[in-house]
C-alpha cells in the first residue's frame, strides 16, 4: 500500500522461498485485492524484498514490525518472532528512526519487553534518540487493502512525537484516515478487546445453537427472526470459530489470571464444536468406522486458504480417529481433492467452511447418493436434498 503511494518500501522476509514469491509478484496466500496491489507496487519500482536489514541502514526512516505472536503448546505466548524481529532491528542505527509495532501483543509487552530490549542493545533512549508507537493491525484477512484504507488507526505512541510521526505515516495511505490515540499498553489492549469481543459473541451464538438443538428447533432460523429489524440484536449465525487470531488472543489475558473467565468458557465451547458435530453425525448414521465422509472446506474461514487453528482441520482429525474414510475438498487449499472426487458416493457430506463456491455444488451433492448432508453454516435447506437426510448445526435431531 505504501509503495503504491510513492513511498520507497523494503520488505524483510527470512523465509527465502516466500521472499522469492513476493519478489516475483506472487502473493503467498489467497487475497485477490492484495495480489493486485503487490503487482502494482513492483511495477512502479517502489518495493523491494530482502532477507535481512543488512546493507540498508542509511535508507530507513520508519520500521514496521508485523510478526506473529502464536501460542506455545502450553498455551502461553510465544515471543520468539518478536525477539527475532527486535534482534534484526538492532542491526540498524536506530537514531532518529521510528518503530511501529503492528503485532498483536499482551498488555505491557512494549513497555516491559520491547523498549527495554531495544534500549539495552543499542544504548539509545526511546522517545529521545528513537521513537516508537504501537499501532495494532486490525485488518480482516481477505479484505486487507480495503480496511487499511478505511479503518480508523489506533496509535499508542511512547510520546507526542511518536504519535505525530505514526499519524502522519498512516495518513499517507488515506489523508482522511481517522486516528485514535492512547498509550502503548492501551493500544495493545484495544486490539485484544476487539478480537475477544467477537470471539465471545460467536461462542454465545454457538451456545444458542446447542440450546436450539435441545429444544428440537433451528437456531439459524430463530436467530434471523431475533435479529430482523431489531437494532439491539446482532447475533451471528452459528458455526466454526478459529484461525490464528480469535482463538488465541483471549489467552493473552486469560492466562494472566487465576480465575475462570468468560474468555476461557468461550474457548472451551468453540473448541468443542467439531467434536459436538461428530457426535451429532454419529447419532444419525451410527458407527463411523469405514464410513466414507466428504468434507467440503478445510480453511478456517470463507474465501481463505489459511489452515492455522482451523476447526475444519480438527473435524477431519476427529473423523479419522473414529476410523472414517475422510475425503477433503477446498477450492482454496492446494493438495486437497477435487469436488467430484470427494462427492463420488460418500455416506456423509459435511459442509465445514462456508466458501461461496459450495453454493454452486448443490447438484453434485444432490446426486452424490449420500445418506446425510450436515451443514455447519446453514448454507442450504432440507428441501434442497430430498433424497438425503439434511441437518444444520443448531438444528434439533428428531
Protein Blocks (a to p, Z undefined) as FASTA:
>chain_A
ZZmnopacddddfblklmmmmmnopafbdcfklmmmmmmmmmnopaccdfbfghplmmpf
bdcdfbdcdddfkopacfklmmmmmmmmmmpcfehiacddfbdcdehklmmmmmmmmmmm
nopaehklpccdddddfbdehilmmmmmmpccddddfbfklmmmmmmmmmmmpmklccdd
ddfklmmmmmmmmmmmmmmmmmmmmmmmmmmmmnopafklmmmmmmnopakbccdceddd
edjklmmmmmmmmmmpcbdcfklmmmmmmmmmmmmmmmmmmmmnopaehpacddehjbfb
ehiabfghpaklmmmmmmmmnopacddddfkbghiacfklmmgopabdcdfbfcfklmmm
mmmmmmnopabdcdfkopacfklmmmbccddehiacZZ
